[in-house]
Amino acid sequence: MLIELSPQSLTKVNFCLHGSLVNEGAMKLAINNCDDRHKILYLEDGFHGRSFATMGVSWKATAEQYQPYFNHGVEVKKDLADIEVKMIKEQPAAIILELVQGNCGFKILSKSLVQGIRELCDQNNVVMIVDEIQTAFGCVKEMFMSDLYEVEPDIITFGKSIGGGFPLAGLLYKEKFSFKPGQHSFTFAHSPISFTAGKVF
């Protein structure tokens, strides 16, 4: 059911309890797909969670005291020229972005910027991760805000509204990506109560 609602190229799904875990999962998938690359680009003012991995690719004010421990995230401006330079220099596995940056004051990315990022990802073999935890499943006109931007990310993360108040989140991704056994599994990742609530809502 979920795959049928998703962009055509996203044929796999993995569920977790909350946004930080699914964004970590998205980064794992990207790194799995890239030889010897582990850097993740992220946009200024972005927010992707409060775990160590996701704080490392989030707005600095959310995790200032922990910054010395992060070495995987590379901040980029909301500017295609800067993003292109960083892609060439850093050779990242992925770039992660929100289409609406909610935690820093509801900043909406332009369609031209997002489409330009898609093109740069294709040119530089960089995985495009779109964090739709605050925008997917009924929060905008389309099921996914990516559809409004006319882009197909390699990975979409989702959460919040799909669970109807219960802890449920997940990631949709292309066929070429995969987790190794045990790489992204958790004791309560597949709560029957959360799944039931998600199906109803």
Long-range contacts (C-beta under 8 A, 24 or more apart in sequence): 1-199, 2-170, 2-172, 3-172, 5-143, 6-143, 6-144, 6-156, 6-172, 7-144, 7-146, 7-147, 7-152, 7-153, 7-156, 7-172, 8-152, 9-152, 9-174, 10-152, 10-153, 10-155, 10-156, 10-172, 10-173, 10-174, 11-174, 11-175, 12-172, 12-173, 12-174, 12-175, 12-177, 12-178, 13-170, 13-171, 13-172, 13-173, 14-170, 14-171, 14-173, 14-179, 14-184, 15-168, 15-169, 15-170, 15-189, 15-190, 15-195, 16-169, 16-170, 16-171, 16-184, 16-186, 16-189, 17-167, 17-168, 17-169, 17-186, 17-188, 17-189, 17-191, 17-194, 18-49, 18-159, 18-167, 18-169, 19-48, 19-49, 19-54, 19-131, 19-133, 19-157, 19-159, 19-160, 19-169, 20-48, 20-49, 20-50, 20-51, 20-53, 20-54, 21-49, 21-51, 21-169, 21-186, 21-189, 22-133, 22-157, 22-158, 22-159, 22-169, 22-170, 22-171, 23-48, 23-49, 23-53, 23-54, 23-57, 23-96, 23-129, 23-131, 23-133, 23-157, 24-49, 24-51, 24-53, 24-54, 24-184, 25-157, 25-171, 25-179, 25-184, 26-94, 26-96, 26-129, 26-131, 26-155, 26-157, 26-171, 26-173, 27-53, 27-57, 27-72, 27-93, 27-94, 27-96, 27-129, 28-179, 28-183, 28-184, 29-127, 29-155, 29-171, 29-173, 29-177, 29-178, 29-179, 30-93, 30-94, 30-127, 30-129, 30-154, 30-155, 30-177, 31-93, 31-94, 32-177, 32-178, 32-179, 32-180, 32-183, 33-93, 33-127, 33-176, 33-177, 34-93, 34-94, 34-125, 34-127, 37-91, 37-92, 37-93, 38-72, 38-93, 39-72, 39-73, 39-74, 39-90, 39-91, 39-92, 39-93, 40-72, 40-73, 40-74, 40-92, 40-93, 40-94, 40-95, 40-96, 41-73, 41-74, 41-75, 41-76, 41-83, 41-86, 41-87, 41-90, 41-92, 41-94, 41-95, 41-96, 41-126, 42-73, 42-74, 42-75, 42-76, 42-95, 42-96, 42-97, 43-75, 43-76, 43-77, 43-78, 43-95, 43-97, 43-98, 43-101, 43-109, 44-75, 44-76, 44-77, 44-78, 45-78, 45-101, 45-104, 45-105, 45-107, 46-96, 46-97, 46-98, 46-101, 46-104, 46-131, 47-98, 47-101, 47-102, 47-103, 47-104, 48-96, 48-98, 48-131, 57-96, 59-103, 59-104, 62-103, 78-109, 78-113, 80-113, 80-116, 80-117, 80-120, 83-116, 83-117, 83-120, 84-120, 84-124, 87-120, 87-124, 87-126, 88-124, 92-126, 93-126, 93-127, 94-126, 94-127, 94-128, 94-129, 94-154, 94-155, 95-121, 95-126, 95-127, 95-128, 95-129, 96-129, 96-130, 96-131, 97-129, 97-130, 97-131, 98-130, 98-131, 98-132, 98-133, 98-134, 98-135, 99-130, 99-132, 99-135, 99-145, 99-146, 99-149, 100-134, 100-135, 100-145, 102-134, 111-148, 111-149, 111-150, 114-149, 114-151, 115-149, 115-150, 115-151, 118-151, 118-152, 118-153, 121-154, 127-154, 127-155, 128-153, 128-154, 128-155, 129-153, 129-154, 129-155, 129-156, 129-157, 130-155, 130-156, 130-157, 131-157, 132-156, 132-157, 132-158, 133-157, 133-158, 133-159, 133-160, 133-169, 134-160, 136-161, 136-162, 137-161, 137-162, 161-201, 162-198, 162-201, 163-194, 163-197, 163-198, 163-201, 164-197, 164-198, 164-200, 164-201, 165-197, 166-191, 166-193, 166-194, 166-197, 166-198, 167-191, 167-194, 168-194, 168-195, 168-197, 168-198
